[in-house]
Amino acid sequence: MKIANIIVKQGALRSQPSFIGQMLTNLSYGESVEISQEANGWAKIRVIKTGQTGWVHLSALSKDAMTLKSGFSNSGNSTLNHSATTDELALAGKGFNKQVENQYKSRNPNIDFSWIDKMEHLTISDIEIQRFLQEGQVYPIGGQS
């Protein structure tokens, strides 16, 4: 088994290797998982901390060793005396931070970034997503979830 870490702010653990598979839980940036299988861009994993199993898209994982600093545990939960938020760590892990954002904005002064900021705070519950998929009769390959 290979050890990997979640490299997105929140990664959905799903019952099937599909974006429309039932979401079992959210995994946080930095959480460690064991990969037991890979198929079509998905990894079947076991969450080391909880033992829960399911599927995560490979884009949410890094197989490289990960060290969190500044008072953060490997689960992404902050402790006292920290200097960066989990959001900042997730963005930095993707090569994006406030300086990169400011540089991009200075090169593209006519772009309205307010909608991007609004989208970052948009949340849609798993129940709403499942209802939308059912009403639209959208199912993962292999049948209903």
C-alpha positions in Angstrom: 0.0 0.0 0.0 1.1 3.5 -0.8 0.7 6.4 1.6 -0.6 9.7 0.2 -2.0 13.0 1.6 -5.0 15.1 0.7 -3.8 18.2 -1.1 -7.1 20.1 -1.5 -9.0 22.1 1.1 -11.7 19.5 1.2 -11.7 16.2 -0.7 -14.8 14.1 -1.0 -14.5 10.5 0.0 -17.0 8.7 -2.2 -18.7 5.3 -2.2 -17.8 4.8 -5.9 -15.0 6.0 -8.2 -17.2 8.7 -9.7 -17.9 12.4 -9.0 -21.5 11.6 -8.7 -21.0 8.7 -6.3 -22.5 9.1 -2.8 -20.2 11.3 -0.7 -19.3 9.5 2.6 -17.3 12.3 4.2 -15.0 15.3 3.6 -11.3 14.8 4.0 -9.2 17.8 5.0 -5.9 19.1 3.6 -3.0 17.2 4.9 -4.9 14.1 6.0 -2.9 10.8 5.4 -4.5 7.9 3.5 -3.4 4.5 2.3 -4.0 3.8 -1.4 -5.0 0.1 -2.0 -6.1 0.5 -5.7 -6.1 2.9 -8.6 -8.6 2.9 -11.4 -9.5 5.5 -14.1 -8.2 8.5 -12.2 -9.5 7.4 -8.8 -7.9 5.8 -5.8 -9.5 3.4 -3.4 -8.2 4.6 0.0 -8.3 4.0 3.7 -8.2 7.1 5.9 -5.4 6.4 8.4 -6.9 8.4 11.2 -10.4 6.9 11.1 -10.0 3.7 9.1 -12.9 4.7 6.8 -12.6 3.5 3.2 -13.8 4.8 -0.1 -12.7 6.5 -3.3 -11.0 9.8 -3.9 -10.0 11.4 -7.2 -6.3 11.3 -7.8 -6.2 15.1 -8.3 -6.9 15.5 -4.6 -3.9 13.4 -3.6 -0.1 13.7 -3.4 2.1 10.7 -3.0 5.0 12.9 -2.1 6.1 13.2 1.5 4.3 16.1 3.2 5.5 18.1 6.2 3.2 20.7 7.8 4.8 23.4 9.9 3.8 26.4 11.9 1.7 24.6 14.5 -0.3 22.3 12.2 -0.8 18.7 12.7 -0.9 16.3 9.8 -4.7 16.4 9.9 -4.8 20.1 9.0 -6.2 21.2 12.3 -4.6 24.2 13.8 -3.1 24.5 17.2 -1.9 27.5 19.1 1.0 29.6 17.9 0.4 29.2 14.1 1.2 31.6 11.4 -0.9 30.3 8.5 -4.4 29.1 8.1 -5.4 25.7 6.5 -6.7 27.7 3.5 -3.4 29.4 3.1 -1.5 26.1 3.4 -3.8 24.5 0.8 -3.3 27.3 -1.7 0.5 27.3 -1.1 0.5 23.5 -1.7 -1.0 24.3 -5.1 1.6 27.0 -5.7 -0.9 29.8 -5.1 -0.7 32.5 -2.4 -1.6 36.1 -1.9 1.5 37.3 -3.7 0.7 35.2 -6.7 -2.9 36.5 -6.7 -1.7 40.1 -6.5 0.8 39.6 -9.3 -2.0 38.0 -11.5 -4.3 40.9 -10.7 -1.7 43.5 -11.6 -1.2 41.8 -15.0 -4.9 41.6 -15.6 -6.4 44.8 -14.2 -9.7 44.6 -16.2 -10.7 41.3 -14.8 -13.5 41.3 -12.1 -12.4 38.9 -9.4 -15.4 39.5 -7.2 -17.3 36.5 -8.6 -14.3 34.2 -7.9 -14.3 35.4 -4.3 -18.1 34.7 -4.1 -17.6 31.2 -5.6 -15.0 30.4 -3.0 -17.7 30.8 -0.3 -20.5 29.0 -2.2 -21.5 25.7 -0.6 -23.9 23.1 -1.9 -24.8 20.3 0.4 -24.4 16.7 -0.6 -28.2 16.3 -0.3 -28.8 19.1 -2.8 -26.3 17.5 -5.2 -27.8 14.1 -4.9 -31.3 15.6 -5.4 -30.2 17.4 -8.5 -28.6 14.2 -9.9 -31.7 12.1 -9.2 -34.0 14.7 -10.7 -31.8 14.8 -13.8 -31.5 11.0 -13.9 -27.7 11.3 -13.8 -26.1 8.1 -12.4 -22.5 6.8 -12.2 -21.5 4.1 -14.7 -22.8 0.8 -13.4 -26.1 2.1 -12.0 -27.7 4.2 -9.3 -25.7 5.0 -6.1 
